[in-house]
Amino acid sequence: MSTSLFRATPVARSALRAASAVKPAATFVRGKATLPDLQYDYGALEPYISSKIMELHHSKHHQTYVNGLNSALTTIAEAESKGDFTKAASVAPLLNFHGGGHLNHTLFWENLAPASREGGGSPDGALGKAITTEFGSFESFVKQMNAALAGIQGSGWAWLAKDKAANGKLALITRANQDPVTGNYVPLLGIDAWEHAYYLQYENRKAEYFEAIWNVINWKTVAKRFEA
C-alpha cells in the first residue's frame, strides 16, 4: 500500500495549511482521495473483529470520509478560484474532520493483521526496547493505552506516537473525533474508539474490544514507522 498519500493542487495545499489539518499520508490519485485496499479479507481478523464490522467500517465509514474530503477540497478550490476566501475558510472544519478520518483509518488498517500471520504478540527490537523504557513493560503499556481509550469521552482515538521534539521519545496521546496527529508527534499506532469500530460485535462492552484488538496488531508496521 502506498505511503505517499497526498498529491493535491496548490489550492488544496493552501487550504490544508490554513486548517492545520492532515499531513501527507493517505492514498490520492490525481488530487483525489481514494479508499485504500486492505491487505487482508474482511473476515481475516475474526474472532477479534468481525467480518461485518470490517466490511461496514472500511467500505462505508471510511468511504464517507473519502467522499467528504474530496467534496471539501473541491469546494475550497472553487471558492479560491472566485476569490471567496471566506467560503474557503468555512470549509476548514470539514477538511479537518474528513481528512483526519481518511488519514487515521488508512493508518489503522495498516496497523492490523490476522492473528494467524503478523498480528498479535509484542514488539521486539528497537520499538520493544523503547516501549519498555518509557512504560516499564509491554504489559504496562497495554494497560495505559487501554486506560487512555476508556477515558475518551464520546468518539476519538488513542495513539502511540513518537515525539520528534524529544529525540523520538514515545508518548500516549488521545484525539477527539477524527482529529489527526500533527505537530511534533509522528503517529505510530492508533486504535479507533468510535462506536462504529466495535458496537455490532461488542455492544456497550468496549473494554472487551480494547483488550481483543491487541491480538491483531501488526507490530512490524508499527516498528517501521518508529524506525523511519
Accessible surface in RSA format (square Angstrom, percent):
REM  Atomic radii and reference values for relative SASA: ProtOr
REM  Chains: A
REM  Algorithm: Lee & Richards
REM  Probe-radius: 1.40
REM  Slices: 20
REM RES _ NUM      All-atoms   Total-Side   Main-Chain    Non-polar    All polar
REM                ABS   REL    ABS   REL    ABS   REL    ABS   REL    ABS   REL
RES MET A   1    83.86  43.4  14.28   9.5  69.58 165.7  27.92  23.7  55.95  74.1
RES SER A   2    56.10  47.4  37.45  50.0  18.65  43.0  40.57  86.4  15.53  21.8
RES THR A   3   106.90  76.0  88.05  89.3  18.85  44.9  54.09  72.7  52.80  79.8
RES SER A   4    60.99  51.5  51.17  68.3   9.82  22.6  36.76  78.3  24.23  33.9
RES LEU A   5     4.95   2.8   4.20   3.0   0.74   1.9   4.20   3.0   0.74   2.0
RES PHE A   6    36.34  18.2  16.51  10.2  19.83  51.6  16.51  10.0  19.83  56.8
RES ARG A   7   139.57  58.6 125.48  64.0  14.09  33.5  65.65  89.7  73.91  44.8
RES ALA A   8    10.94  10.1   0.47   0.7  10.47  23.8   1.99   2.8   8.96  23.7
RES THR A   9    73.19  52.1  68.81  69.8   4.38  10.4  69.72  93.6   3.48   5.3
RES PRO A  10    93.44  68.1  88.93  81.1   4.51  16.4  90.43  74.7   3.01  18.7
RES VAL A  11    34.43  22.7  33.34  30.2   1.09   2.6  34.03  29.6   0.41   1.1
RES ALA A  12     5.31   4.9   5.17   8.0   0.14   0.3   5.26   7.4   0.05   0.1
RES ARG A  13   106.30  44.6 104.91  53.5   1.39   3.3  40.67  55.6  65.63  39.8
RES SER A  14    44.07  37.2  41.54  55.4   2.53   5.8  10.72  22.8  33.36  46.7
RES ALA A  15    12.37  11.4   3.93   6.1   8.44  19.2  10.79  15.2   1.57   4.2
RES LEU A  16    18.43  10.3  16.14  11.5   2.29   5.8  16.39  11.5   2.04   5.5
RES ARG A  17   169.50  71.2 148.26  75.6  21.24  50.6  80.50 110.0  89.00  53.9
RES ALA A  18    84.49  77.7  43.76  67.5  40.73  92.6  56.83  80.0  27.66  73.3
RES ALA A  19    19.53  18.0   0.76   1.2  18.77  42.7   5.34   7.5  14.19  37.6
RES SER A  20    89.93  76.0  68.40  91.3  21.53  49.6  47.68 101.5  42.25  59.2
RES ALA A  21     6.52   6.0   0.00   0.0   6.52  14.8   0.82   1.2   5.70  15.1
RES VAL A  22    26.42  17.4  14.86  13.5  11.56  27.9  15.80  13.7  10.62  28.8
RES LYS A  23    78.60  38.3  75.04  46.0   3.57   8.5  66.65  60.0  11.95  12.7
RES PRO A  24    95.68  69.7  78.62  71.7  17.06  62.0  78.84  65.1  16.84 104.7
RES ALA A  25    19.18  17.6  18.16  28.0   1.02   2.3  18.16  25.6   1.02   2.7
RES ALA A  26     2.05   1.9   1.65   2.5   0.40   0.9   1.65   2.3   0.40   1.0
RES THR A  27    27.24  19.4  27.11  27.5   0.13   0.3  26.00  34.9   1.23   1.9
RES PHE A  28    11.31   5.7   5.73   3.5   5.58  14.5   5.73   3.5   5.58  16.0
RES VAL A  29    80.56  53.0  75.60  68.4   4.96  12.0  79.00  68.6   1.57   4.2
RES ARG A  30   231.92  97.4 189.28  96.5  42.64 101.5  80.01 109.3 151.91  92.1
RES GLY A  31    17.99  22.2   0.00   N/A  17.99  22.2   6.89  18.9  11.10  24.9
RES LYS A  32   102.30  49.9 102.30  62.8   0.00   0.0  76.18  68.6  26.12  27.8
RES ALA A  33     3.73   3.4   0.00   0.0   3.73   8.5   0.00   0.0   3.73   9.9
RES THR A  34    44.87  31.9  42.04  42.6   2.83   6.7  41.88  56.2   3.00   4.5
RES LEU A  35    45.45  25.3  26.45  18.9  18.99  47.7  26.45  18.6  18.99  51.1
RES PRO A  36     4.89   3.6   0.15   0.1   4.74  17.2   4.61   3.8   0.27   1.7
RES ASP A  37   111.40  78.0 105.23 104.7   6.17  14.6  25.79  60.7  85.61  85.4
RES LEU A  38    28.62  15.9   5.83   4.2  22.78  57.3   6.23   4.4  22.39  60.2
RES GLN A  39   109.86  61.4  90.95  66.5  18.92  45.0  46.51  99.0  63.36  48.1
RES TYR A  40    20.19   9.4   4.99   2.8  15.20  39.5  12.84   9.7   7.34   9.0
RES ASP A  41   114.90  80.5 107.32 106.8   7.58  17.9  27.89  65.6  87.01  86.8
RES TYR A  42    70.19  32.8  65.22  37.1   4.97  12.9  53.71  40.4  16.48  20.3
RES GLY A  43    33.46  41.3   0.00   N/A  33.46  41.3  17.81  48.9  15.65  35.0
RES ALA A  44    32.98  30.3  11.54  17.8  21.44  48.8  23.57  33.2   9.41  24.9
RES LEU A  45     0.35   0.2   0.00   0.0   0.35   0.9   0.35   0.2   0.00   0.0
RES GLU A  46    86.00  49.4  66.84  50.6  19.16  45.6  16.90  32.7  69.11  56.4
RES PRO A  47    97.73  71.2  86.80  79.1  10.93  39.7  91.49  75.5   6.24  38.8
RES TYR A  48    60.34  28.2  59.62  33.9   0.72   1.9  24.00  18.0  36.34  44.8
RES ILE A  49     4.37   2.5   4.21   3.1   0.15   0.4   4.37   3.1   0.00   0.0
RES SER A  50    23.83  20.1  23.37  31.2   0.45   1.0  21.42  45.6   2.41   3.4
RES SER A  51    43.53  36.8  42.80  57.1   0.73   1.7  15.81  33.7  27.73  38.8
RES LYS A  52   114.00  55.6 111.92  68.7   2.08   4.9  71.96  64.8  42.04  44.8
RES ILE A  53     2.23   1.3   1.35   1.0   0.88   2.1   2.09   1.5   0.14   0.4
RES MET A  54     1.06   0.5   1.06   0.7   0.00   0.0   0.00   0.0   1.06   1.4
RES GLU A  55    73.86  42.4  73.86  55.9   0.00   0.0   5.30  10.2  68.57  56.0
RES LEU A  56    51.38  28.6  51.38  36.8   0.00   0.0  51.38  36.1   0.00   0.0
RES HIS A  57     2.48   1.4   2.39   1.7   0.09   0.2   0.02   0.0   2.46   2.9
RES HIS A  58    13.21   7.2  13.21   9.2   0.00   0.0  13.21  13.6   0.00   0.0
RES SER A  59    34.95  29.5  26.29  35.1   8.66  20.0  24.45  52.1  10.50  14.7
RES LYS A  60   126.48  61.7 121.84  74.8   4.64  11.0  67.32  60.6  59.15  63.0
RES HIS A  61    66.13  36.1  63.94  44.4   2.19   5.6  35.31  36.4  30.82  35.9
RES HIS A  62     0.00   0.0   0.00   0.0   0.00   0.0   0.00   0.0   0.00   0.0
RES GLN A  63    56.46  31.6  56.46  41.3   0.00   0.0  24.96  53.1  31.50  23.9
RES THR A  64    76.08  54.1  73.72  74.7   2.36   5.6  49.25  66.2  26.83  40.6
RES TYR A  65    11.31   5.3  11.31   6.4   0.00   0.0   5.87   4.4   5.44   6.7
RES VAL A  66     3.29   2.2   3.29   3.0   0.00   0.0   3.29   2.9   0.00   0.0
RES ASN A  67    83.10  57.3  76.68  74.1   6.42  15.5  27.46  66.1  55.64  53.8
RES GLY A  68    14.49  17.9   0.00   N/A  14.49  17.9  12.19  33.5   2.30   5.2
RES LEU A  69     4.67   2.6   4.67   3.3   0.00   0.0   4.67   3.3   0.00   0.0
RES ASN A  70    23.66  16.3  22.52  21.8   1.14   2.7  10.28  24.7  13.38  12.9
RES SER A  71    68.27  57.7  59.16  79.0   9.11  21.0  32.69  69.6  35.59  49.9
RES ALA A  72     3.07   2.8   0.28   0.4   2.80   6.4   2.69   3.8   0.38   1.0
RES LEU A  73    13.33   7.4  11.23   8.0   2.10   5.3  11.46   8.1   1.87   5.0
RES THR A  74    53.80  38.3  49.14  49.8   4.67  11.1  45.90  61.6   7.91  12.0
RES THR A  75    38.69  27.5  37.40  37.9   1.30   3.1  14.81  19.9  23.88  36.1
RES ILE A  76     3.64   2.1   3.64   2.7   0.00   0.0   3.64   2.6   0.00   0.0
RES ALA A  77    36.02  33.1  33.19  51.2   2.83   6.4  33.42  47.1   2.60   6.9
RES GLU A  78    95.13  54.6  92.76  70.2   2.37   5.6  32.34  62.5  62.80  51.3
RES ALA A  79     5.27   4.8   0.91   1.4   4.36   9.9   4.84   6.8   0.43   1.1
RES GLU A  80    50.69  29.1  41.67  31.5   9.02  21.5  15.43  29.9  35.25  28.8
RES SER A  81    94.55  79.9  49.52  66.1  45.03 103.7  51.23 109.1  43.32  60.7
RES LYS A  82   168.12  82.0 130.65  80.2  37.46  89.2  86.49  77.9  81.63  86.9
RES GLY A  83    43.09  53.1   0.00   N/A  43.09  53.1  20.56  56.4  22.53  50.5
RES ASP A  84    63.84  44.7  57.52  57.3   6.32  14.9  19.27  45.3  44.57  44.4
RES PHE A  85   125.11  62.6 119.11  73.8   6.00  15.6 119.47  72.4   5.64  16.1
RES THR A  86   114.11  81.2 105.61 107.1   8.50  20.3  73.01  98.1  41.10  62.1
RES LYS A  87    99.82  48.7  96.03  58.9   3.79   9.0  46.90  42.2  52.92  56.4
RES ALA A  88    15.40  14.2  12.22  18.9   3.18   7.2  12.51  17.6   2.89   7.6
RES ALA A  89    64.99  59.8  50.99  78.7  14.00  31.8  57.49  81.0   7.49  19.9
RES SER A  90    69.61  58.8  41.85  55.8  27.77  64.0  47.59 101.3  22.02  30.9
RES VAL A  91     8.00   5.3   7.63   6.9   0.37   0.9   8.00   7.0   0.00   0.0
RES ALA A  92    22.79  21.0  21.28  32.8   1.52   3.5  22.32  31.4   0.47   1.2
RES PRO A  93    90.84  66.2  78.59  71.6  12.25  44.5  87.02  71.8   3.82  23.7
RES LEU A  94    94.85  52.8  94.85  67.9   0.00   0.0  94.85  66.6   0.00   0.0
RES LEU A  95     0.15   0.1   0.15   0.1   0.00   0.0   0.15   0.1   0.00   0.0
RES ASN A  96    33.90  23.4  33.90  32.8   0.00   0.0   8.65  20.8  25.25  24.4
RES PHE A  97    65.17  32.6  64.62  40.0   0.54   1.4  65.17  39.5   0.00   0.0
RES HIS A  98    27.24  14.9  27.24  18.9   0.00   0.0  12.88  13.3  14.36  16.7
RES GLY A  99     0.40   0.5   0.00   N/A   0.40   0.5   0.00   0.0   0.40   0.9
RES GLY A 100     0.00   0.0   0.00   N/A   0.00   0.0   0.00   0.0   0.00   0.0
RES GLY A 101     0.00   0.0   0.00   N/A   0.00   0.0   0.00   0.0   0.00   0.0
RES HIS A 102     1.13   0.6   1.13   0.8   0.00   0.0   1.13   1.2   0.00   0.0
RES LEU A 103     5.58   3.1   5.58   4.0   0.00   0.0   5.58   3.9   0.00   0.0
RES ASN A 104     1.02   0.7   1.02   1.0   0.00   0.0   0.00   0.0   1.02   1.0
RES HIS A 105     0.00   0.0   0.00   0.0   0.00   0.0   0.00   0.0   0.00   0.0
RES THR A 106     0.11   0.1   0.11   0.1   0.00   0.0   0.11   0.1   0.00   0.0
RES LEU A 107    15.12   8.4  15.12  10.8   0.00   0.0  15.12  10.6   0.00   0.0
RES PHE A 108     3.00   1.5   2.98   1.8   0.01   0.0   3.00   1.8   0.00   0.0
RES TRP A 109     2.53   1.0   1.12   0.5   1.41   3.3   1.37   0.7   1.16   1.9
RES GLU A 110    30.12  17.3  20.22  15.3   9.90  23.6  21.40  41.4   8.72   7.1
RES ASN A 111     0.19   0.1   0.19   0.2   0.00   0.0   0.17   0.4   0.02   0.0
RES LEU A 112     2.77   1.5   0.10   0.1   2.67   6.7   0.10   0.1   2.67   7.2
RES ALA A 113     2.39   2.2   2.39   3.7   0.00   0.0   2.39   3.4   0.00   0.0
RES PRO A 114     4.60   3.4   4.60   4.2   0.00   0.0   4.60   3.8   0.00   0.0
RES ALA A 115    48.95  45.0  27.12  41.8  21.84  49.7  27.36  38.5  21.60  57.2
RES SER A 116   105.78  89.4  63.29  84.5  42.49  97.9  57.23 121.9  48.54  68.0
RES ARG A 117   133.95  56.2 101.59  51.8  32.36  77.0  55.44  75.8  78.50  47.6
RES GLU A 118    70.04  40.2  53.20  40.2  16.84  40.1  17.59  34.0  52.44  42.8
RES GLY A 119    11.00  13.6   0.00   N/A  11.00  13.6   0.00   0.0  11.00  24.6
RES GLY A 120    14.18  17.5   0.00   N/A  14.18  17.5   5.37  14.7   8.80  19.7
RES GLY A 121    62.66  77.3   0.00   N/A  62.66  77.3  42.55 116.8  20.10  45.0
RES SER A 122    67.14  56.7  43.07  57.5  24.07  55.4   9.01  19.2  58.13  81.4
RES PRO A 123    18.70  13.6   2.40   2.2  16.29  59.2   6.10   5.0  12.59  78.3
RES ASP A 124   120.41  84.3 111.31 110.8   9.09  21.5  41.40  97.4  79.00  78.8
RES GLY A 125    43.30  53.4   0.00   N/A  43.30  53.4  34.39  94.4   8.91  19.9
RES ALA A 126    51.33  47.2  38.32  59.1  13.01  29.6  42.61  60.0   8.72  23.1
RES LEU A 127     0.02   0.0   0.00   0.0   0.02   0.1   0.00   0.0   0.02   0.1
RES GLY A 128    11.81  14.6   0.00   N/A  11.81  14.6   9.21  25.3   2.60   5.8
RES LYS A 129   154.44  75.3 148.15  90.9   6.29  15.0  95.57  86.0  58.87  62.7
RES ALA A 130    23.77  21.9  15.17  23.4   8.60  19.6  22.03  31.0   1.75   4.6
RES ILE A 131     0.87   0.5   0.87   0.6   0.00   0.0   0.87   0.6   0.00   0.0
RES THR A 132    70.45  50.1  66.98  67.9   3.47   8.3  48.47  65.1  21.98  33.2
RES THR A 133   120.18  85.5  88.20  89.4  31.99  76.2  71.21  95.6  48.98  74.0
RES GLU A 134    63.75  36.6  39.86  30.2  23.90  56.9   4.92   9.5  58.83  48.0
RES PHE A 135    19.61   9.8  10.42   6.5   9.19  23.9  14.01   8.5   5.60  16.0
RES GLY A 136    55.44  68.4   0.00   N/A  55.44  68.4  34.62  95.0  20.83  46.6
RES SER A 137    38.14  32.2  37.05  49.4   1.10   2.5  28.71  61.1   9.43  13.2
RES PHE A 138    40.60  20.3  38.03  23.6   2.57   6.7  38.03  23.1   2.57   7.4
RES GLU A 139   113.32  65.1 109.95  83.2   3.37   8.0  61.27 118.5  52.05  42.5
RES SER A 140    33.30  28.1  30.05  40.1   3.25   7.5  18.24  38.8  15.06  21.1
RES PHE A 141     0.00   0.0   0.00   0.0   0.00   0.0   0.00   0.0   0.00   0.0
RES VAL A 142    20.82  13.7  20.82  18.8   0.00   0.0  20.82  18.1   0.00   0.0
RES LYS A 143   150.89  73.6 143.44  88.0   7.45  17.7  89.21  80.3  61.68  65.7
RES GLN A 144    76.85  43.0  69.78  51.0   7.07  16.8  32.70  69.6  44.15  33.5
RES MET A 145     0.00   0.0   0.00   0.0   0.00   0.0   0.00   0.0   0.00   0.0
RES ASN A 146    16.99  11.7  15.43  14.9   1.56   3.8  14.62  35.2   2.38   2.3
RES ALA A 147    66.45  61.1  49.43  76.3  17.02  38.7  57.17  80.5   9.28  24.6
RES ALA A 148    27.01  24.8  13.06  20.2  13.95  31.7  24.75  34.8   2.27   6.0
RES LEU A 149     0.46   0.3   0.00   0.0   0.46   1.2   0.00   0.0   0.46   1.2
RES ALA A 150    55.68  51.2  39.32  60.7  16.36  37.2  39.32  55.4  16.36  43.3
RES GLY A 151    55.89  68.9   0.00   N/A  55.89  68.9  35.86  98.4  20.03  44.9
RES ILE A 152    19.53  11.1   9.71   7.2   9.83  23.7  15.46  11.1   4.08  11.1
RES GLN A 153   172.51  96.5 142.64 104.2  29.86  71.1  51.44 109.5 121.07  91.8
RES GLY A 154    66.81  82.4   0.00   N/A  66.81  82.4  41.38 113.5  25.44  57.0
RES SER A 155    30.80  26.0  24.73  33.0   6.07  14.0   2.90   6.2  27.90  39.1
RES GLY A 156     0.00   0.0   0.00   N/A   0.00   0.0   0.00   0.0   0.00   0.0
RES TRP A 157     0.00   0.0   0.00   0.0   0.00   0.0   0.00   0.0   0.00   0.0
RES ALA A 158     0.28   0.3   0.28   0.4   0.00   0.0   0.28   0.4   0.00   0.0
RES TRP A 159     0.75   0.3   0.75   0.4   0.00   0.0   0.75   0.4   0.00   0.0
RES LEU A 160     0.00   0.0   0.00   0.0   0.00   0.0   0.00   0.0   0.00   0.0
RES ALA A 161     0.00   0.0   0.00   0.0   0.00   0.0   0.00   0.0   0.00   0.0
RES LYS A 162    26.10  12.7  26.10  16.0   0.00   0.0  13.09  11.8  13.02  13.9
RES ASP A 163    26.19  18.3  26.19  26.1   0.00   0.0   1.76   4.1  24.43  24.4
RES LYS A 164   115.31  56.3  88.65  54.4  26.67  63.5  55.76  50.2  59.55  63.4
RES ALA A 165    74.33  68.3  30.71  47.4  43.62  99.2  43.05  60.6  31.29  82.9
RES ALA A 166    38.43  35.3  24.88  38.4  13.55  30.8  32.16  45.3   6.27  16.6
RES ASN A 167   158.40 109.2 119.71 115.7  38.70  93.2  37.49  90.2 120.92 116.9
RES GLY A 168    21.57  26.6   0.00   N/A  21.57  26.6  12.89  35.4   8.68  19.4
RES LYS A 169   114.30  55.8 104.21  63.9  10.10  24.0  57.85  52.1  56.46  60.1
RES LEU A 170     5.46   3.0   1.24   0.9   4.22  10.6   1.24   0.9   4.22  11.4
RES ALA A 171    24.38  22.4  19.39  29.9   4.99  11.4  24.38  34.3   0.00   0.0
RES LEU A 172    46.85  26.1  19.00  13.6  27.85  70.0  19.23  13.5  27.62  74.3
RES ILE A 173    23.18  13.2  16.58  12.4   6.60  15.9  22.54  16.2   0.64   1.7
RES THR A 174    59.36  42.2  46.80  47.4  12.56  29.9  13.95  18.7  45.41  68.6
RES ARG A 175    63.95  26.9  60.28  30.7   3.67   8.7  17.76  24.3  46.19  28.0
RES ALA A 176    56.87  52.3  48.11  74.2   8.75  19.9  51.05  71.9   5.81  15.4
RES ASN A 177    71.78  49.5  71.78  69.4   0.00   0.0   5.13  12.4  66.65  64.4
RES GLN A 178     0.29   0.2   0.00   0.0   0.29   0.7   0.03   0.1   0.26   0.2
RES ASP A 179    53.77  37.7  53.73  53.5   0.04   0.1   8.30  19.5  45.47  45.3
RES PRO A 180     7.10   5.2   3.42   3.1   3.68  13.4   3.42   2.8   3.68  22.9
RES VAL A 181     3.33   2.2   0.20   0.2   3.13   7.5   0.20   0.2   3.13   8.5
RES THR A 182    45.15  32.1  41.50  42.1   3.65   8.7  13.38  18.0  31.77  48.0
RES GLY A 183    49.60  61.2   0.00   N/A  49.60  61.2  42.46 116.5   7.14  16.0
RES ASN A 184    81.75  56.4  77.64  75.0   4.11   9.9   4.06   9.8  77.69  75.1
RES TYR A 185    61.05  28.5  61.05  34.7   0.00   0.0  27.28  20.5  33.77  41.6
RES VAL A 186    39.63  26.1  39.02  35.3   0.61   1.5  39.63  34.4   0.00   0.0
RES PRO A 187    22.46  16.4  21.29  19.4   1.17   4.3  21.40  17.7   1.06   6.6
RES LEU A 188     0.16   0.1   0.00   0.0   0.16   0.4   0.16   0.1   0.00   0.0
RES LEU A 189     0.00   0.0   0.00   0.0   0.00   0.0   0.00   0.0   0.00   0.0
RES GLY A 190     0.33   0.4   0.00   N/A   0.33   0.4   0.00   0.0   0.33   0.7
RES ILE A 191     0.00   0.0   0.00   0.0   0.00   0.0   0.00   0.0   0.00   0.0
RES ASP A 192     0.00   0.0   0.00   0.0   0.00   0.0   0.00   0.0   0.00   0.0
RES ALA A 193     6.90   6.3   2.78   4.3   4.11   9.4   2.78   3.9   4.11  10.9
RES TRP A 194    45.21  18.1  45.10  21.8   0.12   0.3  45.21  24.1   0.00   0.0
RES GLU A 195   103.64  59.5 101.90  77.1   1.74   4.1  30.93  59.8  72.71  59.4
RES HIS A 196    35.81  19.6  13.83   9.6  21.98  56.2  20.49  21.1  15.32  17.8
RES ALA A 197     2.58   2.4   0.49   0.8   2.09   4.8   0.49   0.7   2.09   5.5
RES TYR A 198    10.22   4.8  10.13   5.8   0.09   0.2   0.20   0.1  10.03  12.4
RES TYR A 199    99.97  46.7  99.10  56.4   0.87   2.3  61.55  46.3  38.42  47.4
RES LEU A 200   114.57  63.8  83.33  59.6  31.24  78.5  85.85  60.3  28.72  77.3
RES GLN A 201    53.35  29.8  32.52  23.8  20.84  49.6  22.09  47.0  31.26  23.7
RES TYR A 202    20.76   9.7  20.76  11.8   0.00   0.0  16.07  12.1   4.70   5.8
RES GLU A 203    90.98  52.2  90.98  68.8   0.00   0.0  18.64  36.0  72.35  59.1
RES ASN A 204   120.03  82.8  96.98  93.7  23.05  55.5  33.17  79.8  86.86  84.0
RES ARG A 205    99.53  41.8  92.55  47.2   6.98  16.6  51.73  70.7  47.80  29.0
RES LYS A 206    67.13  32.7  66.54  40.8   0.59   1.4  37.70  33.9  29.42  31.3
RES ALA A 207    64.11  58.9  62.14  95.9   1.96   4.5  63.02  88.7   1.09   2.9
RES GLU A 208    82.21  47.2  76.79  58.1   5.42  12.9  36.69  71.0  45.53  37.2
RES TYR A 209     0.94   0.4   0.94   0.5   0.00   0.0   0.63   0.5   0.31   0.4
RES PHE A 210     2.37   1.2   2.37   1.5   0.00   0.0   2.37   1.4   0.00   0.0
RES GLU A 211   107.17  61.5  99.90  75.6   7.27  17.3  40.79  78.9  66.38  54.2
RES ALA A 212    14.63  13.5  10.46  16.1   4.18   9.5  14.63  20.6   0.00   0.0
RES ILE A 213     0.11   0.1   0.00   0.0   0.11   0.3   0.10   0.1   0.01   0.0
RES TRP A 214    21.98   8.8  19.28   9.3   2.70   6.3  19.57  10.4   2.41   3.9
RES ASN A 215    56.27  38.8  52.97  51.2   3.31   8.0   3.92   9.4  52.35  50.6
RES VAL A 216     0.26   0.2   0.26   0.2   0.00   0.0   0.26   0.2   0.00   0.0
RES ILE A 217     0.40   0.2   0.40   0.3   0.00   0.0   0.40   0.3   0.00   0.0
RES ASN A 218    19.76  13.6  19.76  19.1   0.00   0.0   0.00   0.0  19.76  19.1
RES TRP A 219    14.21   5.7  13.02   6.3   1.19   2.8  13.22   7.0   0.99   1.6
RES LYS A 220   135.26  66.0 129.59  79.5   5.67  13.5  86.15  77.5  49.11  52.3
RES THR A 221    28.92  20.6  28.55  28.9   0.36   0.9  13.93  18.7  14.99  22.7
RES VAL A 222     0.00   0.0   0.00   0.0   0.00   0.0   0.00   0.0   0.00   0.0
RES ALA A 223    20.35  18.7  20.35  31.4   0.00   0.0  20.35  28.7   0.00   0.0
RES LYS A 224   151.09  73.7 142.98  87.7   8.12  19.3  88.67  79.8  62.42  66.5
RES ARG A 225    35.82  15.0  30.98  15.8   4.84  11.5  26.38  36.1   9.44   5.7
RES PHE A 226    31.44  15.7  25.99  16.1   5.45  14.2  25.99  15.8   5.45  15.6
RES GLU A 227   113.60  65.2  77.08  58.3  36.52  87.0  32.87  63.6  80.73  65.9
RES ALA A 228   106.72  98.1  47.66  73.5  59.06 134.3  87.49 123.2  19.23  50.9
END  Absolute sums over single chains surface
CHAIN  1 A    10708.7       8559.2       2149.5       5915.0       4793.7
END  Absolute sums over all chains
TOTAL         10708.7       8559.2       2149.5       5915.0       4793.7
